[in-house]
Amino acid sequence: MIEQDNSTGVDVPGGKRAIGSGLAHRFPGTPLLFTDLSFVLCPGETVALVGPSGSGKSTLLSILAGWVKPTAGEVRWEGVARTGWVFQNPHGVPRRTAIDHVALPLLGQHLTRVQADQQAETIMARFSLTEVSDRQFRDLSGGEAQRLMLARAVAANYDLLLVDEPTAQLDMATAATVNAVLANVGNSGSIVVVATHDPHTRDSCDRVINLADHQPASEKARLEIEAQP
Amino acid sequence: MSRSIDRRMRPTAVLGEAIRDVSSGTTRMGVFALIFILLVGLIAAADVNAVAGVVRQVVGFRAAGASVLTLKAEQSVDGQRCSRLMGVGAITGAAALRPGQPVTLAAMPSSPVTGVEATPDLLALLQTIAQPITIDPGTSAGIWLSADVASLLQAQPGDTVPTSAGPVQVAAIYTWPDDGRGRDLGYAMVTPVAADGVFSQCWIETWPLSDTVTNLLNLSVINPNPDNPATINQLNTSLGLQLDGQALLDKRLTAQAGWVAGIAGLLLGFTATRSRRLEIADALHVGITRTALLWQQLLETVIWVTASLIIVAAALLWLVGALGQEPAWAIWLTGLRAVIAAAATTLLGALLGASSAREKNLAHYAKDR
């Protein structure tokens, strides 16, 4: 695990990059969530976005998606055309099979059904889903469903993948099965950012951006007071 | 740079997704087809029933002779002129009549039968206003007996009946109910005669009713007698003077059935796909194009709408048969119009519902699940 959040000027394979420079954000009438945040995100690694509750993890994901304009600073995207999300609550089509969910984005890439199913099986194997590939989505466990969402995100071949609290709704044992395959998302050629407060998820990632290190002084003091027993 | 990916979904893949959605129950076609069948089927059935009612009213009006106008002018009606009125404008039948000699039947010497002479065209007119009517196809010449007389004689078409004027052959037996119509032919024996000569009545059947036929009817009069002018009357006034079938159709309670069914279909189709907005937004999010998704939703909707349409059409056919009202095909097609309108708007609604799902609302849809 590498603790690093201020890297710039990195040579990137494939030319995809998301570069944040001097980012700060506050919602109207509220204090700054974070400030003075800069980073470069590249494919090939999974970056954990951590910080206490209310520190702006989900907001930063929205800024990375381009949905929210930061109060200060800017995000520059290079080679990023498609951004995908994996939410904390997995959602799918209840009566369609697991493999159908992974094959769908591949069918959308002009593959035949046979080709899509073959590739889907390969991807699902990386996420320990081979056993449940013919099972309907409604019959999957929480962990299986969340791993399926990650496998489908890999099949969708996003340039930037934003994963929001993937283990928040799972018990520890189930969460462990998700954390065990999380690195496989980073190996897919996408830029991957995982917002999490789960230390095990954080440990499964290659790099960490900790928003606690970018709190304004007053906010940091408030959070410390709140953290006291 | 990200590698270039062909985002066009193959048509076979679109079809395959539609089939899998249907076969897996994702489309919920059973539910929506049932709603379509019940909702649209009831609307169309109500319309079929209403149209059949109007047709029944019109047919009853004509069958009772209410659409027959009779001109009476003693010894002043030209048979040829009267007969030639048939086919002019809305006149569907025309025949001239005059009193004949009273006939005494050998079987009933104390009850003379009214003798009537009429041009042969009267038989065609009787087929509209004197049902049921039975005609002996092998008897080209012969008299026509009212059913009242025939039943007393126990005569059938083709029988020979002895009369005071000698034996006559029965060519047809017609029904002349006591439903308010003139009784001229109620207890009568009609002898067809050539149209040459002078008659005392000219009957025309006209449909739809028209004011202009009165003028036409007067054309049959020759040598009008100022002391005894011609009179024109409706053969049967018990059902009213006028019946506007088109107005009845236009004003029927279900006249807007097509629109109502269309709106119902639009809402149903919209609901069917709008309820799957999370699935559609998600498919957009993983890279399926809007075009491919619309085709897929359209195919899925076509499958259950077609199945529903066939079922409703068959049910309407059964209903029309049960109602027993002719013209059955025309009545069925009228009901079917509402069903087809609903089917078309269901497809439109499905497309609108699918189009309304937005990828940017994916998180919102997921939260609302």
Interface residues (C-beta under 8 A of the other chain):
Chain A: G14 G15 K16 W67 G79 V80 A81 R82 G84 W85 F87 N89 H91 G92 V93 P94 R95 R96 D100 L104 P105 L107 G108 Q109 H110 L111 T112 R113 A116 Q136 R152 A153 A155 A156 N157 D159
Chain B: M1 S2 I5 D6 R7 R8 M9 R10 T12 A13 G16 E17 R20 D21 S24 G25 T26 L278 E279 D282 A283 H285 V286 G287 I288 T289 A292 K360 L362 A363 A366 R369
